[in-house]
């Protein structure tokens, strides 16, 4: 039995092609802000003469590498996420894997989705919708600092933990595991972090961050004034305590 032939009109074909094109472009990361000296290494092109200046309206394709120099910043966005890259950072994005081998970044997810964050020596899976700062440490791991949101962080070894705003968690080792956690002052971080306050437009999640700060301030009954620095090794975390007078400076 012969099946009846069917035809698709040209307009429908055009619409289908357009939808496919738009879906493909959704993952392309576009630079919305660039300050200082930022460079892009296109995928499979790593020689010096293939360097591209990464400026506003530049696009970062999957697999491209982004390098920021001293005192430089940039912001890249697509439909699902927003990233602010700090100075002296090296970043690469491949689908749902974000690799940052040096420096720091702010990651804000616009909708709940699984993301894997990789550094030189550690890897962390995350699920949920959140805004967080990721800061690489000397031991090859990183600090995960959520500013707002809900979800889970899942190491390669050990149990998953719920994302809690203002709670800095050390991620270390390979296979990765979660180290110590520290409650940090979100209001102080908001005032001092260039990843938050050195960009011309506020974060879309700023209202939720403000609510996190308000909730934290209501709960704070006492403070231990200290600065958390680098982690040169898995067993060594730099921390400096300072007096009340110094904290007010």
WORAFEN-V570355 format. One record per residue. N is the residue number from 1. RES is the residue in three letters. PSI is psi in degrees with one decimal (none if undefined). OMEGA is omega in degrees with one decimal (none if undefined). NEAR is the number of other ideal C-beta (glycine too) atoms within 8 Angstrom. Layout:
BEGIN
n->[N N]
res->[RES RES]
psi->[PSI PSI]
omega->[OMEGA OMEGA]
near->[NEAR NEAR]
END
This chain:
BEGIN
n->[1 2 3 4 5 6 7 8 9 10 11 12 13 14 15 16 17 18 19 20 21 22 23 24 25 26 27 28 29 30 31 32 33 34 35 36 37 38 39 40 41 42 43 44 45 46 47 48 49 50 51 52 53 54 55 56 57 58 59 60 61 62 63 64 65 66 67 68 69 70 71 72 73 74 75 76 77 78 79 80 81 82 83 84 85 86 87 88 89 90 91 92 93 94 95 96 97 98 99 100 101 102 103 104 105 106 107 108 109 110 111 112 113 114 115 116 117 118 119 120 121 122 123 124 125 126 127 128 129 130 131 132 133 134 135 136 137 138 139 140 141 142 143 144 145 146 147 148 149 150 151 152 153 154 155 156 157 158 159 160 161 162 163 164 165 166 167 168 169 170 171 172 173 174 175 176 177 178 179 180 181 182 183 184 185 186 187 188 189 190 191 192 193 194 195 196 197 198 199 200 201 202 203 204 205 206 207 208 209 210 211 212 213 214 215 216 217 218 219 220 221 222 223 224 225 226 227 228 229 230 231 232 233 234 235 236 237 238 239 240 241 242 243 244 245 246 247 248 249]
res->[UNK UNK UNK UNK UNK UNK UNK UNK UNK UNK UNK UNK UNK UNK UNK UNK UNK UNK UNK UNK UNK UNK UNK UNK UNK UNK UNK UNK UNK UNK UNK UNK UNK UNK UNK UNK UNK UNK UNK UNK UNK UNK UNK UNK UNK UNK UNK UNK UNK UNK UNK UNK UNK UNK UNK UNK UNK UNK UNK UNK UNK UNK UNK UNK UNK UNK UNK UNK UNK UNK UNK UNK UNK UNK UNK UNK UNK UNK UNK UNK UNK UNK UNK UNK UNK UNK UNK UNK UNK UNK UNK UNK UNK UNK UNK UNK UNK UNK UNK UNK UNK UNK UNK UNK UNK UNK UNK UNK UNK UNK UNK UNK UNK UNK UNK UNK UNK UNK UNK UNK UNK UNK UNK UNK UNK UNK UNK UNK UNK UNK UNK UNK UNK UNK UNK UNK UNK UNK UNK UNK UNK UNK UNK UNK UNK UNK UNK UNK UNK UNK UNK UNK UNK UNK UNK UNK UNK UNK UNK UNK UNK UNK UNK UNK UNK UNK UNK UNK UNK UNK UNK UNK UNK UNK UNK UNK UNK UNK UNK UNK UNK UNK UNK UNK UNK UNK UNK UNK UNK UNK UNK UNK UNK UNK UNK UNK UNK UNK UNK UNK UNK UNK UNK UNK UNK UNK UNK UNK UNK UNK UNK UNK UNK UNK UNK UNK UNK UNK UNK UNK UNK UNK UNK UNK UNK UNK UNK UNK UNK UNK UNK UNK UNK UNK UNK UNK UNK UNK UNK UNK UNK UNK UNK UNK UNK UNK UNK UNK UNK]
psi->[127.1 132.7 150.8 136.0 150.9 155.3 145.8 127.8 154.9 -42.7 -38.9 -38.8 -41.5 -41.3 -42.1 -42.6 -37.7 -43.9 -40.6 -40.9 -43.3 -39.7 -37.5 -34.0 -12.6 -29.3 -11.6 128.8 126.9 138.8 120.9 -10.3 137.4 129.2 133.3 -142.5 107.8 140.2 147.1 129.9 103.9 150.1 135.3 13.8 91.8 2.5 158.7 -37.1 1.1 4.3 138.4 135.8 128.2 106.8 176.9 135.2 -2.0 155.8 144.2 112.3 160.0 130.4 -15.4 152.0 137.6 129.4 128.0 142.8 -175.8 135.7 25.0 152.1 155.4 161.5 133.0 142.3 154.1 -165.1 -21.2 -18.7 165.5 133.8 135.3 124.4 128.5 179.6 151.4 48.5 153.6 122.8 145.6 137.7 127.6 99.8 -114.9 16.1 122.0 115.9 124.3 108.7 -9.3 144.2 -146.5 160.6 159.1 128.5 125.3 118.4 129.0 -17.4 154.5 125.5 150.0 134.8 141.9 125.5 123.8 139.2 -166.1 -36.9 -3.0 158.7 139.7 127.4 141.0 147.7 133.3 -169.9 121.3 168.5 126.7 153.4 133.2 122.7 113.6 145.0 163.6 -20.0 5.6 -3.8 -152.5 165.2 130.1 114.9 94.7 132.9 -29.4 167.5 178.0 148.7 -160.2 149.0 132.8 108.4 169.9 -24.4 126.3 -178.8 153.5 153.3 147.9 139.4 128.4 122.3 134.0 3.1 104.4 128.1 131.9 132.8 123.4 159.4 169.5 112.7 146.7 149.3 159.6 127.5 -150.0 154.5 144.7 133.6 125.6 158.5 105.7 -34.8 -42.8 -39.8 -40.9 -40.2 -27.8 -18.6 124.5 -24.9 -16.9 -46.0 7.8 23.8 149.5 -24.9 143.8 156.6 140.7 -26.9 11.7 -36.4 -40.2 -36.8 -42.1 -39.9 -37.2 -42.5 -44.4 -46.1 -39.5 -42.9 -34.1 -30.7 -21.7 122.9 -18.4 154.5 145.0 110.8 111.3 155.1 133.9 123.9 -138.3 167.4 89.8 -28.0 171.8 -23.0 7.6 117.8 126.3 129.7 133.1 122.3 146.1 157.4 172.3 -38.6 -39.8 -34.1 -25.4 -9.2 none]
omega->[-178.6 177.3 -179.5 177.1 176.0 -174.4 174.6 -176.9 179.4 178.5 179.1 176.7 179.8 179.3 178.6 178.8 -179.8 179.7 178.7 179.8 -179.8 179.0 179.4 -177.8 -177.7 -177.4 -179.0 -179.3 -177.8 178.3 178.7 177.1 177.5 179.8 -179.0 -174.7 -179.6 -174.2 -179.9 171.7 177.9 -179.2 178.9 177.7 -172.5 179.0 -173.1 -176.2 177.2 177.8 176.6 174.9 -177.9 -173.9 178.1 -177.0 171.7 177.8 179.0 -179.8 178.4 -179.7 175.1 178.7 -178.8 -179.4 175.1 -178.3 -178.7 179.4 -179.8 179.2 169.9 179.9 177.8 -175.7 162.0 -174.2 -174.3 -176.8 176.9 179.0 171.8 -173.5 -179.1 -179.3 175.7 -177.8 175.9 -171.9 174.2 -179.5 175.4 -178.0 -177.2 178.0 177.8 -179.7 174.9 -173.6 178.4 172.9 -174.2 176.0 170.1 -178.5 178.1 -179.8 -177.3 177.0 -179.2 177.4 177.3 178.2 173.1 177.9 -178.7 172.3 -175.2 -172.4 -174.1 179.8 -178.0 173.8 177.7 175.5 177.3 176.3 -173.8 168.1 -175.9 172.8 176.5 -175.0 -178.5 179.4 -174.2 -179.6 179.8 176.3 179.5 173.3 177.0 -172.5 179.4 178.0 177.5 173.1 179.4 179.0 -177.4 170.2 -172.0 177.9 177.5 -179.3 -179.9 -174.0 174.3 176.8 178.5 175.8 -179.4 -174.3 179.1 -178.9 178.3 178.2 176.2 175.5 -172.3 172.7 175.6 3.4 -172.6 172.9 180.0 178.5 -178.9 176.8 -177.0 174.5 -178.2 -179.2 -177.6 179.9 177.6 178.6 178.9 -177.9 -170.4 -174.3 176.0 178.9 178.7 -168.2 -179.8 179.3 -172.6 -179.4 179.7 176.2 175.1 -180.0 -174.1 178.7 178.8 176.0 178.5 177.0 176.6 178.8 -179.7 179.9 179.8 -179.3 177.8 -175.8 -176.0 178.0 179.1 -178.0 167.7 -173.7 -179.4 173.9 177.5 -176.6 -175.4 172.6 -177.3 177.2 -178.3 -176.9 -174.2 177.0 179.5 179.2 -179.7 175.7 177.1 -175.2 -177.9 -180.0 179.8 -179.0 -177.8 -177.1 none]
near->[2 3 4 4 4 4 4 5 6 5 6 8 9 8 8 8 8 8 8 8 8 8 7 8 7 9 9 10 12 11 15 8 11 12 7 11 7 15 12 14 13 9 9 5 7 5 5 4 4 9 8 9 8 12 8 7 6 12 8 13 9 8 8 12 9 17 11 16 11 7 5 12 16 14 13 13 9 10 4 9 10 11 14 11 15 13 12 9 15 10 14 11 12 7 6 6 9 13 10 17 7 8 13 12 15 15 14 13 14 9 6 7 9 7 12 11 13 10 15 7 9 14 11 14 10 14 9 11 10 14 14 13 13 15 8 13 13 7 11 10 16 13 13 13 12 13 16 11 15 7 12 10 14 8 13 7 7 5 3 7 9 7 14 6 12 12 10 12 13 14 16 14 10 8 8 14 11 11 11 6 10 7 6 11 9 13 9 8 13 11 7 5 10 8 11 11 7 7 10 3 5 5 10 7 11 8 6 10 14 8 9 13 11 8 9 13 8 6 6 8 3 4 6 5 9 8 6 10 7 6 15 8 7 9 3 8 8 9 8 7 6 8 6 6 6 8 9 5 4]
END
